[in-house]
Amino acid sequence: LSQITANLQKAMETEINKMNSRVELAGDVLYDAVRAQASLTDHTYKDLARLGFPYSKRYEKNFGPHKDDTLVHIQSGLLYSNIEKVSDIGNVTSSVAVGVSESKVPYIGELAVTGAPRARPRPFIQRAFRETDVEAIMQGKGRK
């Protein structure tokens, strides 16, 4: 009986370790995807001004140099440098969160969700989550 208990304990530890590594991998993939959506460097603020601020509400959705409102240009670097992945890995439950803290980037809600008074929302985080196959990662099928 003690050998069976030991074998079960070892099997449980192995499965917990696999699941935790998949949770971490899913977080890494999401983190990379969110950063990719917010990493454009081909237009400065001055360039966007010369283009007539193509992400303003006076233009239709997905109007702009990339025809995609989910791509965000690096301007000051504040947003990009504050994209975070926070993991809470344990033996019973594990979780990972990827996003931007409003305490560090006060305008994140307007940028990514509601839009600013004169600008359309830029749902870059939502797109990264939509396009990352977390379920496949959790099933052990690798990065998607």
DRENVEXLO-586587 format. One record per residue (C-alpha): residue in one letter; x, y, z. Coordinates in steps of 0.05 Angstrom, whole numbers. Example, Ala and Ser with C-alpha at 12.3 -4.5 7.8 and 13.67 -1.06 7.14 Angstrom:
A / 246 / -90 / 156
S / 273 / -21 / 143
END
This chain:
L / 0 / 0 / 0
S / 56 / 48 / 16
Q / 87 / 36 / -53
I / 21 / 51 / -87
T / 14 / 115 / -47
A / 86 / 135 / -65
N / 73 / 121 / -139
L / 8 / 161 / -138
Q / 44 / 219 / -103
K / 99 / 219 / -155
A / 48 / 216 / -212
M / 10 / 275 / -182
E / 74 / 316 / -175
T / 92 / 301 / -247
E / 23 / 323 / -272
I / 24 / 386 / -229
N / 92 / 404 / -256
K / 68 / 393 / -328
M / 6 / 436 / -316
N / 46 / 491 / -283
S / 96 / 493 / -340
R / 37 / 498 / -389
V / 7 / 556 / -348
E / 75 / 592 / -351
L / 81 / 578 / -426
A / 11 / 605 / -439
G / 30 / 668 / -400
D / 95 / 675 / -440
V / 58 / 667 / -506
L / 5 / 718 / -486
Y / 57 / 767 / -461
D / 95 / 762 / -527
A / 31 / 771 / -566
V / 9 / 833 / -527
R / 78 / 864 / -535
A / 77 / 850 / -609
Q / 10 / 887 / -616
A / 39 / 948 / -581
S / 108 / 951 / -613
L / 101 / 990 / -678
T / 158 / 1039 / -688
D / 146 / 1060 / -760
H / 108 / 1124 / -744
T / 124 / 1176 / -691
Y / 73 / 1221 / -659
K / 95 / 1275 / -708
D / 84 / 1227 / -766
L / 14 / 1211 / -741
A / 0 / 1285 / -734
R / 22 / 1296 / -807
L / -25 / 1240 / -826
G / -82 / 1277 / -792
F / -84 / 1232 / -731
P / -112 / 1172 / -768
Y / -137 / 1139 / -704
S / -183 / 1196 / -686
K / -258 / 1186 / -681
R / -270 / 1227 / -743
Y / -246 / 1167 / -784
E / -278 / 1099 / -790
K / -253 / 1038 / -753
N / -188 / 1008 / -780
F / -172 / 1072 / -818
G / -99 / 1089 / -813
P / -31 / 1071 / -840
H / -38 / 997 / -820
K / -114 / 991 / -830
D / -116 / 957 / -762
D / -138 / 990 / -697
T / -108 / 934 / -655
L / -36 / 955 / -671
V / -6 / 1008 / -627
H / 55 / 1052 / -640
I / 109 / 1062 / -587
Q / 111 / 1136 / -570
S / 138 / 1150 / -501
G / 151 / 1077 / -485
L / 109 / 1080 / -422
L / 56 / 1032 / -447
Y / 104 / 982 / -478
S / 150 / 980 / -417
N / 91 / 967 / -370
I / 61 / 906 / -405
E / 67 / 854 / -350
K / 60 / 780 / -337
V / 45 / 761 / -265
S / 46 / 687 / -247
D / 18 / 653 / -185
I / 41 / 581 / -189
G / 22 / 532 / -135
N / 9 / 459 / -119
V / -67 / 465 / -119
T / -83 / 525 / -164
S / -41 / 565 / -213
S / -56 / 627 / -253
V / -22 / 677 / -298
A / -45 / 747 / -316
V / -20 / 789 / -374
G / -38 / 862 / -383
V / -24 / 934 / -364
S / -36 / 963 / -295
E / -77 / 1027 / -295
S / -36 / 1051 / -236
K / 25 / 1051 / -282
V / -8 / 1072 / -347
P / -69 / 1115 / -327
Y / -95 / 1120 / -399
I / -97 / 1045 / -413
G / -173 / 1041 / -404
E / -184 / 1096 / -455
L / -132 / 1069 / -503
A / -153 / 996 / -502
V / -227 / 996 / -483
T / -268 / 1060 / -486
G / -228 / 1106 / -531
A / -204 / 1175 / -512
P / -248 / 1237 / -523
R / -221 / 1244 / -593
A / -192 / 1175 / -608
R / -220 / 1107 / -624
P / -206 / 1049 / -576
R / -146 / 1006 / -596
P / -162 / 936 / -570
F / -92 / 909 / -576
I / -96 / 866 / -513
Q / -162 / 835 / -534
R / -133 / 816 / -602
A / -73 / 783 / -571
F / -118 / 742 / -525
R / -164 / 723 / -583
E / -107 / 700 / -627
T / -70 / 660 / -574
D / -95 / 588 / -569
V / -89 / 581 / -494
E / -130 / 517 / -495
A / -81 / 483 / -543
I / -22 / 505 / -499
M / -57 / 477 / -437
Q / -69 / 411 / -473
G / 6 / 406 / -485
K / 3 / 422 / -560
G / 57 / 476 / -555
R / 57 / 549 / -574
K / 0 / 572 / -618
END
